[in-house]
Amino acid sequence: MHWFGEPFDRRMMITATLILACLWLACLWRFGLDWILPAYLYFAALSSLLAVIDLASKRLPNPLTLSAYPITAALLAVAAMAEGARQPIVRAVVSGAVLLLVFLVLHLISPAGMGLGDVKLAGSMGMVLGWISPAAVLWGTAAGFVIAAAVSLALLAIGRATRKSDVPFGPSMLAGAWITIAATGLLAA
């Protein structure tokens, strides 16, 4: 079976489903039955698919990364209107744009080190982290780089990669974002 032009077998589907179930539970715990919940449930579904696809094919498909912009923005806008709060949506859009530009600059500096799929993912990730706070954007982004470094070092240590190996960055980016989303919930509790 193929999803978004990428091979997607039964094991990948089970993995994506398990990741999605965990992330949806985290969303319910973090946000409760709030207007913002649909935006994070959508980002959880996107995250589970992208992580599994990137691990399998080292690609983040355009139909998923690019469609995330209008869908995420619309879901965040609905939450902002329902809550009567303008600041979070403005912060989310600005954060998404800034993170997209930062990742684009990193890609232009080192195209081999940062793929365009990662750049495209950065904008929607910046929006969901930016809704929470500017600090969440910084922590989520930094956590993604730390996780990627740890994974790369672990793969080197066990001989599953070399210094020239191409290790997908998308799953680390997403893990950093979700750890930050959960951590901000713990801090708010």
N, C-alpha and C positions, 0 to 999 in steps of 0.2 A: 504494500500500500504506500502511496505517496501523499504527503501533506505539504502544500505550499511548495511543490517541486522537490521536496526532500524525501528520501526514503524514511518510512516510519513503520517499524515492525511491532509485533505484539509486546515484546519486552520494553520497548520505548514507550508504548502506550500505557503500560502498567506503571512504569516509572513516572511518567508525566501525571498520571492520575493520582498516584500517592503523594507526589509533591503538591499537586493542586489541593488535595484534601487537607494536607497540613497547613498550607498557606491560607485556605479559606477559614480553617479553625482559628488561625492566628488573627485573621481579619476580624472575625466575630468577637474574639477576645479583646482585641485592640480598640475597635471602634463601636462595638455593640450595634444595635439597630438604629443607626444614625444615617442621615442623608449622604454622608461621604462613603458609606460602606460599598455601594455599587462600583465606585471608581477603583477601590482597592481590590474588590473581588475580580474586576476585569483585569487589573494589573497582575493579580495572582495567576489568572488563567494564561495571560500572555507570558508571564515569567516561566511557568511550568513548561509550556511548549518551547519557548526559545532556549531554555537551558538544555533540554533534552536534544533538540535539533542541533544546537551548537556543539554539544559534546560528541554527537554522532558524525556531523558533517563539517564542522568548523565553519559554519555559515549561519548568519542570522537573516532569514528571508525578508525581502522588501515588503511583501504583502502583510507581514505581521508588524515589522518595525515602523513602516510608514503609516499604516492605518491606525496605529496606536496614538498618533498625534491628535487627530480630530476626535476620536472616541474618548480618549483620556480628558481632553479639554472640555468636551461636552458634558461628561459625567461630573467633572469638577465644577463646571459652571452651574449645573443643576443643583449641586450641593450648596454652592455659594448663594444662589438665589433663594433656595429653600430656607437657608439659615440667615439670610439677610446680611451676609458678610462679604464685603468687596475685597478686603485685604488678602485673604487666603488665595483667591483665584489670581489676583495680580501677582502675588508672590510666587505662585506655582508656575505661571506662564513665564515670568522673568527668569526664574530658576531653571526652567526647561531650556530656554533660549541660551542662557549663559553656559549651562553644562554642555549643550550641543556645540557651542562655539569653542569651549575649552577642549573637548574631545576632537573636534575638527582640527584645531591647531596641533594637537598631539599627533594626529594622523598625518598632517602635512609635514611635520618634523620627522616622523619615523613611520612611513607607511607599512613597513614590515612588522612594526611593533603594535600598531593599533589599526584594526580593520575598519572599513566603512560601516559594516554592520554594527560594530560597537559604537561608532559615532551616532548612527541613527537611533540606537537604543537609548543613548544618553539623554536625549531630549525628553522622552516620555518618563524616563526614570527621574530626571530632574523635576518634572512637574509633580509627581506623587510625593517625592521627598520635600519639595518646596512648599507644598500645601501644609506640611507639618511645621517647618521652620527652615531658615537659611542654614542653621547649624546642622540640621538633618541632612541637607545636601552635602555639606562638607564631610560629615562623618560617614555617610553612606558611600560617597565616592572614595574616600580614603580607605574605608573597610574593604571595598572591592579590590583596590590595589594591593592591600596587605594580604588578602585571601589569595589573590593570584600569585603573589610572590611565594607564599607558603606552599601552595599546590605545586608550583614549578620546582621549588627546592625539594619537596617530598618526591616528586617524580624523578628528579635527578638522583636523589639518594638511593632510590630503589631500582635505578637503572631502566626505568620506563620512558625516559626522555634524555635528550642531550641538550647542550647549550643552544643548539640550533633548532630544536624542536618547536613546532608551532602548537602552543597550548591555547585552547579557546578562552577568551577573556570574558565573554558574555555571562557564563554561569557565575563567575566570581563577582562581576558587577552586580548581578541580581542578588546574590547571597549577601553582599555588603548592604544593599538597599533594604532587604528584608530583615536583616539583623538590626539595622538602624530603626526601621519602622517598629519592630517589636520592642527595642530598647527604649524608644521614646514613650511607648505605652507603660513600661515599667517605671520610668521616671515620673510620668504623670500620675501614677497610682499612689 
